[in-house]
Amino acid sequence: MVGLSIKDPLREQNQFIQRSIILFVIMFLMVGLLVFRFVQLQIWQYEAFQTRSDQNRIQVQPLAPPRGLVFDRNGELLAENRVSSSLDLVTERVENLPATIQQLSTLVRVTPADISEFEERLIRKRRPLEPVALRLALTETEKAVLAVNRHRFSGVEVTSQLIRHYPYGELFAHAVGSVRRVTEEDLQRLDPVTYSGTRFVGKRGVEKFYERSLHGEVGYQQVETDAHGRIRQELDKELPVAGQNISLQLDSRLQIAASAALGERRGAVVALDPRSGGVLALVSQPSYDPNLFITGMSSSQFKALSHSVYTPLFNRAINGQYAPGSTFKPVVGLAGVVHGAVDWEETIEDRGFFKLPGQQRIYRDWTWTRNNTGGQGTVDLRRAIYRSSNVYFYDLATRMEVKQLVGFVGQFAFGQNIAVDVADASPGLLPDPIWKQGFKGEIWYPGDSINMGIGQGDLLVTPLQMATVAATIANRGKVVRPRMLLSSDAPLPEADPPAPLPAVAGPQPEDWEQMVDAMEDVIHRGNKGFRGNGTAWAYIGRDIDYRMAGKSGTAQVVEIRQGEEYNEEELTEFNRKHAWFIAFAPADDPLIALSVLVENGGGGSSVAAPVARQIIDAYLLPQLSKDAPMLGMQQ
């Protein structure tokens, strides 16, 4: 029939075979491609892809070492470590950072200050996948809330670490120092490997000086993490090595007594063991709580500390530089004896004022009154010390060449920092003609020597330096370097002691004894009428049970012009005189030497001397009488 198609089985069979062959070739090629890719991944590029996989799955995390502990000489803990938990973000694993922070703030307290500090940490240099703290010092309740909700967040971790804690708070802030958070500047000078797991570094005091030993050695752990960055298992671990423990010369009971004696007044106390130079107490008031710099503080708290006119962050004991006033006179007196400008028997007539030949300017004694009367009468060196005659030392200073005076007093370490391990102690200033010409562009005038003779003018000292002077006189000329370290549980590389200093050259043994006797009279010479008593007798010498040697000083802050009178009531608080007192006891076999400074406090004998007496009582009386209670030592 027309139009009817007839099947051709042979042709259909050939088409089927052709199509089967094509399909087989295609399948063969696909299987070959899969086999090729399998060989490429599993054999040829196995190591490369394994490394890439491990990098995504396995992390090497640094383990911060526990910081070494700090004790006082009696084993009292001054700096310890406590466990603290923080809320951290691994920003590389967080998809939407602002939204995540907003959600977290609905679960735990996150303040604007926390967010601001978090943003500052983000811009600092850090390692990839390194957690960045958003909130510090989480409470147990906050940790529980975050644990329940951890499945909602990727890249959010709650980590625990040991952080520094100072049990005594502000009491030892200026003595022990403190750690602070690692900053961008710190990262530029610190070894990135050694500090890879550390958030804090010693910034002040002992913590700074012995940072290398206190820090310890970092450890590592290799861990496997999931897609959210959470640790699934620990693969390998190298434990960190804890920092070395150290014991300081400080006596916490004496520190408490010194702080209580100073009270709310601005000032400083430094007490030394004159036999070793050990710093028994170092107080600077007002102080601050160093724990705030670790656990965090509000912006208002930091502003209150950093902008206060009373500068609580300033360490007056080692960095405050002041004119020493009359506490400088014993050194000037010894200089005069050594250079033959005076002897112990020679006298002058102190009428209350001094004039240079041919000049009209009057240099007045502290006894000078508004009625142009005063003076100490007939004065020798011993009386000039215990009565603190300005006129005597005005005259004595002009009898010596300035290089003789400066050369002798320089042996007491004025203008130097001789401390072994007191971090960042200021050197003070011992002026001379070369310094004045270079700094002020002026020559040295006789008036400069006159002012230096009573511890005024450009001369500047720290309370630490004046405690060293007291210890030097107590030792009859042997100079000891102040030191904080008493012992450690292993050798400290920072603790290699510098060479010992030579003894003060010039004074004979009898000169030292006579100077000590004169300084004893400052406290113990009394009942001889106003002009015969030691300057401090009425304030601390009436009922004292041991022999103390000391010297008061009242350092002028603002210049009083010719014809004017010093009227404290007319001056602002910060323009009033500083009160000084240096002392050591027992006078014949000293166990303690100290300096006391009360900023803008007024008279040295009336203000600073009672502070010194209270501190020395607290230290000596329990040793002199085992049955006597420790005075002023209760915390």
ZAMARGU-4260 file (C-alpha; in steps of 0.2 Angstrom, whole numbers, plus 5000, padded with zeros to 4 digits):
<rodrens>
0) 5000/5000/5000 | 5005/5017/4996 | 5012/5028/5011 | 5014/5013/5022 | 5031/5011/5030
5) 5039/4994/5032 | 5051/4991/5047 | 5069/4988/5044 | 5076/4977/5059 | 5094/4978/5053
10) 5094/4997/5052 | 5086/4998/5069 | 5099/4986/5076 | 5113/4996/5069 | 5106/5012/5077
15) 5105/5004/5094 | 5123/4998/5093 | 5129/5015/5088 | 5120/5024/5102 | 5126/5011/5115
20) 5144/5014/5110 | 5142/5033/5111 | 5134/5031/5128 | 5147/5019/5134 | 5161/5031/5128
25) 5152/5045/5137 | 5151/5034/5153 | 5169/5028/5151 | 5175/5046/5150 | 5165/5052/5165
30) 5172/5037/5175 | 5189/5041/5169 | 5187/5059/5174 | 5181/5054/5191 | 5196/5042/5193
35) 5208/5055/5187 | 5201/5068/5200 | 5201/5055/5213 | 5220/5051/5210 | 5223/5070/5209
40) 5215/5074/5226 | 5221/5058/5235 | 5238/5055/5228 | 5246/5070/5218 | 5239/5084/5229
45) 5236/5075/5245 | 5248/5085/5256 | 5242/5102/5249 | 5223/5098/5252 | 5227/5089/5269
50) 5236/5105/5275 | 5221/5116/5269 | 5209/5105/5278 | 5218/5104/5294 | 5220/5123/5294
55) 5201/5124/5293 | 5198/5111/5306 | 5214/5111/5317 | 5221/5126/5326 | 5236/5129/5337
60) 5232/5140/5351 | 5244/5148/5363 | 5242/5145/5382 | 5246/5159/5393 | 5258/5155/5408
65) 5252/5158/5425 | 5261/5174/5431 | 5273/5172/5446 | 5266/5177/5463 | 5273/5191/5474
70) 5275/5190/5493 | 5281/5202/5506 | 5295/5197/5518 | 5283/5188/5530 | 5275/5177/5516
75) 5260/5189/5514 | 5253/5188/5497 | 5254/5205/5488 | 5250/5199/5470 | 5240/5183/5465
80) 5231/5176/5450 | 5212/5173/5450 | 5201/5164/5437 | 5191/5176/5427 | 5179/5172/5412
85) 5177/5184/5397 | 5165/5185/5382 | 5176/5184/5366 | 5172/5185/5348 | 5182/5177/5334
90) 5177/5190/5321 | 5182/5179/5306 | 5168/5167/5311 | 5155/5180/5314 | 5144/5184/5299
95) 5136/5200/5305 | 5146/5208/5319 | 5135/5223/5324 | 5119/5211/5324 | 5128/5198/5335
100) 5134/5211/5347 | 5116/5218/5348 | 5109/5200/5351 | 5122/5197/5365 | 5118/5213/5374
105) 5100/5206/5376 | 5108/5191/5386 | 5121/5199/5396 | 5126/5217/5400 | 5136/5225/5386
110) 5139/5244/5389 | 5144/5257/5376 | 5161/5257/5385 | 5163/5238/5382 | 5159/5241/5364
115) 5171/5255/5362 | 5185/5245/5370 | 5181/5230/5359 | 5183/5241/5344 | 5199/5248/5350
120) 5206/5230/5352 | 5200/5225/5335 | 5211/5238/5326 | 5226/5232/5335 | 5238/5219/5327
125) 5233/5201/5331 | 5234/5184/5325 | 5221/5176/5313 | 5206/5168/5322 | 5212/5176/5339
130) 5197/5179/5350 | 5194/5198/5355 | 5186/5201/5372 | 5169/5210/5372 | 5165/5208/5390
135) 5177/5205/5404 | 5174/5197/5421 | 5158/5188/5418 | 5147/5183/5432 | 5142/5164/5435
140) 5124/5169/5430 | 5130/5177/5414 | 5141/5162/5410 | 5126/5151/5412 | 5115/5161/5401
145) 5128/5161/5387 | 5131/5143/5388 | 5112/5139/5386 | 5112/5150/5370 | 5129/5146/5363
150) 5120/5136/5348 | 5113/5153/5342 | 5130/5161/5339 | 5145/5157/5328 | 5162/5164/5333
155) 5156/5168/5351 | 5166/5160/5365 | 5167/5161/5384 | 5185/5159/5389 | 5193/5157/5406
160) 5210/5163/5411 | 5220/5168/5426 | 5221/5187/5428 | 5231/5197/5441 | 5223/5202/5457
165) 5230/5213/5471 | 5223/5208/5488 | 5228/5225/5496 | 5221/5236/5482 | 5227/5253/5483
170) 5239/5250/5498 | 5253/5243/5488 | 5248/5250/5471 | 5264/5261/5470 | 5275/5249/5479
175) 5272/5233/5470 | 5266/5241/5454 | 5253/5234/5442 | 5250/5225/5426 | 5240/5233/5412
180) 5233/5227/5395 | 5245/5224/5381 | 5244/5239/5369 | 5249/5243/5351 | 5265/5250/5357
185) 5268/5235/5368 | 5266/5224/5353 | 5280/5233/5344 | 5293/5229/5358 | 5287/5213/5365
190) 5292/5196/5358 | 5276/5190/5348 | 5280/5172/5352 | 5283/5174/5371 | 5267/5185/5373
195) 5256/5176/5360 | 5244/5171/5373 | 5246/5185/5385 | 5234/5200/5388 | 5243/5209/5402
200) 5261/5215/5404 | 5269/5223/5419 | 5269/5242/5417 | 5274/5249/5434 | 5284/5245/5449
205) 5290/5228/5453 | 5278/5220/5440 | 5287/5230/5427 | 5305/5228/5433 | 5304/5209/5435
210) 5292/5206/5420 | 5304/5194/5411 | 5304/5182/5426 | 5286/5185/5432 | 5279/5181/5415
215) 5284/5163/5412 | 5285/5153/5396 | 5270/5151/5384 | 5263/5134/5380 | 5252/5128/5366
220) 5238/5116/5362 | 5232/5109/5345 | 5214/5107/5344 | 5200/5101/5332 | 5186/5114/5329
225) 5169/5112/5321 | 5162/5124/5308 | 5157/5136/5322 | 5175/5137/5329 | 5171/5127/5344
230) 5184/5115/5351 | 5179/5097/5348 | 5194/5088/5354 | 5212/5091/5360 | 5225/5083/5349
235) 5241/5089/5357 | 5247/5100/5372 | 5262/5108/5378 | 5259/5115/5395 | 5265/5133/5399
240) 5279/5136/5412 | 5273/5147/5427 | 5282/5163/5431 | 5294/5163/5445 | 5288/5168/5463
245) 5297/5182/5472 | 5297/5189/5489 | 5300/5207/5492 | 5308/5217/5506 | 5292/5225/5510
250) 5284/5222/5526 | 5265/5223/5524 | 5262/5227/5542 | 5273/5242/5541 | 5265/5247/5525
255) 5249/5247/5533 | 5256/5257/5548 | 5264/5270/5536 | 5248/5272/5526 | 5238/5275/5542
260) 5251/5287/5549 | 5250/5298/5533 | 5231/5297/5533 | 5222/5307/5520 | 5236/5319/5517
265) 5245/5320/5501 | 5263/5314/5502 | 5275/5299/5503 | 5284/5288/5515 | 5299/5277/5511
270) 5307/5266/5525 | 5323/5256/5522 | 5333/5243/5531 | 5349/5253/5532 | 5359/5237/5534
275) 5354/5230/5517 | 5345/5244/5508 | 5329/5234/5508 | 5313/5244/5505 | 5302/5240/5520
280) 5288/5252/5516 | 5284/5263/5501 | 5268/5273/5502 | 5262/5287/5490 | 5246/5295/5494
285) 5233/5297/5487 | 5233/5280/5478 | 5222/5270/5467 | 5216/5252/5465 | 5226/5243/5452
290) 5213/5230/5450 | 5202/5242/5440 | 5214/5242/5426 | 5212/5223/5425 | 5194/5220/5427
295) 5189/5236/5418 | 5182/5253/5424 | 5170/5266/5417 | 5175/5281/5407 | 5170/5292/5422
300) 5181/5282/5434 | 5196/5283/5423 | 5193/5302/5420 | 5192/5304/5439 | 5209/5296/5441
305) 5218/5303/5427 | 5212/5321/5428 | 5211/5323/5447 | 5221/5338/5454 | 5228/5326/5467
310) 5236/5314/5454 | 5233/5297/5462 | 5242/5289/5448 | 5258/5298/5452 | 5271/5289/5463
315) 5277/5303/5474 | 5288/5291/5483 | 5300/5289/5468 | 5295/5302/5455 | 5290/5317/5466
320) 5304/5329/5465 | 5305/5342/5479 | 5316/5354/5487 | 5323/5345/5503 | 5323/5360/5514
325) 5332/5358/5531 | 5334/5339/5529 | 5349/5344/5518 | 5358/5353/5532 | 5367/5338/5539
330) 5375/5334/5523 | 5380/5353/5521 | 5387/5352/5539 | 5398/5337/5535 | 5404/5345/5519
335) 5409/5361/5529 | 5419/5350/5541 | 5428/5340/5527 | 5433/5355/5518 | 5439/5364/5533
340) 5426/5378/5531 | 5420/5375/5549 | 5423/5364/5564 | 5412/5357/5578 | 5417/5370/5591
345) 5417/5386/5580 | 5402/5397/5583 | 5393/5412/5574 | 5380/5424/5580 | 5363/5421/5573
350) 5353/5437/5574 | 5339/5430/5562 | 5346/5436/5546 | 5361/5435/5534 | 5368/5447/5522
355) 5382/5445/5509 | 5396/5458/5511 | 5391/5473/5501 | 5373/5468/5497 | 5357/5473/5504
360) 5347/5458/5501 | 5342/5449/5518 | 5341/5430/5520 | 5330/5427/5535 | 5330/5413/5548
365) 5314/5404/5551 | 5313/5412/5568 | 5312/5429/5560 | 5296/5438/5565 | 5285/5453/5558
370) 5294/5464/5571 | 5311/5461/5563 | 5316/5451/5578 | 5322/5433/5580 | 5338/5423/5578
375) 5346/5408/5587 | 5360/5417/5597 | 5377/5409/5598 | 5377/5394/5587 | 5389/5380/5583
380) 5386/5366/5571 | 5378/5354/5583 | 5366/5368/5589 | 5363/5373/5570 | 5357/5356/5567
385) 5345/5353/5581 | 5339/5371/5581 | 5339/5371/5561 | 5348/5388/5560 | 5346/5395/5543
390) 5359/5409/5546 | 5372/5396/5551 | 5370/5387/5534 | 5369/5403/5524 | 5386/5407/5531
395) 5393/5390/5529 | 5388/5388/5511 | 5397/5404/5506 | 5413/5398/5514 | 5415/5384/5502
400) 5417/5384/5483 | 5402/5377/5475 | 5412/5363/5467 | 5417/5357/5485 | 5399/5357/5491
405) 5392/5349/5475 | 5407/5336/5475 | 5404/5331/5493 | 5385/5330/5493 | 5385/5320/5476
410) 5392/5305/5486 | 5375/5304/5494 | 5368/5300/5477 | 5359/5317/5475 | 5355/5319/5456
415) 5356/5300/5454 | 5345/5284/5454 | 5356/5271/5463 | 5341/5259/5467 | 5344/5241/5462
420) 5326/5237/5456 | 5315/5252/5459 | 5308/5254/5441 | 5308/5272/5434 | 5314/5281/5450
425) 5318/5299/5446 | 5336/5305/5448 | 5331/5322/5456 | 5343/5337/5452 | 5360/5342/5460
430) 5363/5359/5451 | 5380/5366/5448 | 5387/5380/5438 | 5388/5370/5422 | 5370/5364/5423
435) 5364/5382/5427 | 5374/5389/5412 | 5367/5376/5400 | 5349/5375/5407 | 5346/5393/5411
440) 5360/5402/5402 | 5365/5411/5418 | 5381/5411/5429 | 5381/5404/5447 | 5378/5417/5459
445) 5383/5417/5478 | 5364/5417/5481 | 5363/5400/5473 | 5375/5393/5485 | 5366/5401/5500
450) 5349/5394/5494 | 5357/5377/5492 | 5365/5378/5509 | 5347/5376/5517 | 5340/5364/5503
455) 5331/5377/5493 | 5334/5384/5475 | 5336/5372/5461 | 5340/5357/5471 | 5327/5343/5469
460) 5326/5326/5478 | 5313/5312/5479 | 5307/5304/5496 | 5317/5288/5491 | 5333/5298/5489
465) 5331/5306/5506 | 5327/5289/5514 | 5344/5284/5506 | 5352/5299/5514 | 5345/5295/5531
470) 5352/5277/5529 | 5369/5283/5524 | 5370/5294/5540 | 5364/5279/5550 | 5378/5269/5543
475) 5391/5282/5546 | 5395/5284/5528 | 5391/5268/5520 | 5380/5270/5505 | 5367/5256/5502
480) 5357/5254/5486 | 5338/5253/5489 | 5331/5236/5483 | 5314/5228/5482 | 5319/5210/5480
485) 5322/5199/5495 | 5322/5182/5487 | 5315/5171/5473 | 5311/5153/5470 | 5324/5153/5455
490) 5338/5165/5450 | 5331/5180/5441 | 5341/5187/5426 | 5335/5205/5431 | 5342/5204/5449
495) 5360/5204/5445 | 5366/5217/5457 | 5376/5232/5452 | 5393/5236/5459 | 5392/5242/5477
500) 5395/5261/5480 | 5410/5268/5489 | 5407/5275/5506 | 5406/5293/5508 | 5424/5300/5509
505) 5430/5313/5520 | 5421/5313/5537 | 5431/5305/5551 | 5422/5292/5563 | 5420/5306/5576
510) 5412/5317/5563 | 5398/5304/5560 | 5395/5302/5578 | 5394/5320/5582 | 5382/5322/5567
515) 5371/5308/5574 | 5372/5316/5591 | 5366/5332/5584 | 5351/5323/5575 | 5347/5315/5591
520) 5345/5332/5599 | 5332/5336/5586 | 5321/5324/5595 | 5327/5321/5613 | 5334/5339/5618
525) 5320/5347/5628 | 5315/5356/5643 | 5328/5370/5640 | 5316/5384/5635 | 5310/5387/5617
530) 5327/5392/5610 | 5336/5377/5617 | 5324/5363/5613 | 5326/5352/5597 | 5314/5357/5584
535) 5304/5341/5585 | 5305/5338/5604 | 5289/5345/5608 | 5280/5335/5595 | 5288/5318/5596
540) 5302/5318/5609 | 5293/5319/5626 | 5289/5300/5629 | 5299/5291/5617 | 5306/5274/5623
545) 5321/5273/5611 | 5334/5284/5604 | 5330/5291/5587 | 5340/5303/5576 | 5331/5314/5564
550) 5330/5331/5555 | 5315/5341/5550 | 5313/5351/5535 | 5301/5364/5529 | 5303/5367/5510
555) 5296/5383/5502 | 5286/5381/5487 | 5284/5399/5481 | 5296/5413/5482 | 5294/5425/5496
560) 5300/5442/5490 | 5311/5454/5500 | 5300/5463/5513 | 5286/5451/5512 | 5280/5438/5525
565) 5275/5420/5523 | 5257/5419/5527 | 5250/5402/5524 | 5232/5407/5526 | 5234/5418/5510
570) 5241/5405/5499 | 5232/5392/5490 | 5233/5374/5495 | 5247/5369/5482 | 5258/5384/5486
575) 5260/5380/5504 | 5276/5373/5511 | 5281/5355/5510 | 5284/5346/5527 | 5299/5334/5528
580) 5306/5323/5541 | 5321/5310/5539 | 5325/5299/5554 | 5333/5282/5559 | 5332/5272/5575
585) 5339/5265/5586 | 5352/5279/5584 | 5367/5268/5589 | 5362/5252/5580 | 5349/5257/5567
590) 5336/5245/5561 | 5326/5257/5551 | 5329/5273/5541 | 5315/5283/5533 | 5309/5299/5525
595) 5292/5307/5526 | 5285/5320/5515 | 5268/5329/5517 | 5264/5339/5502 | 5260/5357/5506
600) 5258/5351/5524 | 5267/5365/5533 | 5280/5363/5546 | 5292/5347/5546 | 5293/5345/5565
605) 5274/5348/5568 | 5267/5338/5553 | 5280/5326/5546 | 5289/5321/5562 | 5273/5313/5571
610) 5271/5303/5555 | 5289/5296/5556 | 5287/5293/5575 | 5271/5283/5573 | 5279/5272/5559
615) 5295/5269/5568 | 5285/5265/5584 | 5276/5252/5574 | 5292/5244/5568 | 5303/5245/5583
620) 5292/5243/5598 | 5288/5224/5595 | 5306/5221/5592 | 5312/5230/5608 | 5298/5222/5618
625) 5291/5205/5613 | 5276/5208/5624 | 5271/5225/5617 | 5257/5225/5604 | 5260/5230/5586
630) 5255/5248/5586 | 5246/5254/5571 | 5247/5237/5562 | 5229/5232/5562 | 5222/5230/5544
</rodrens>
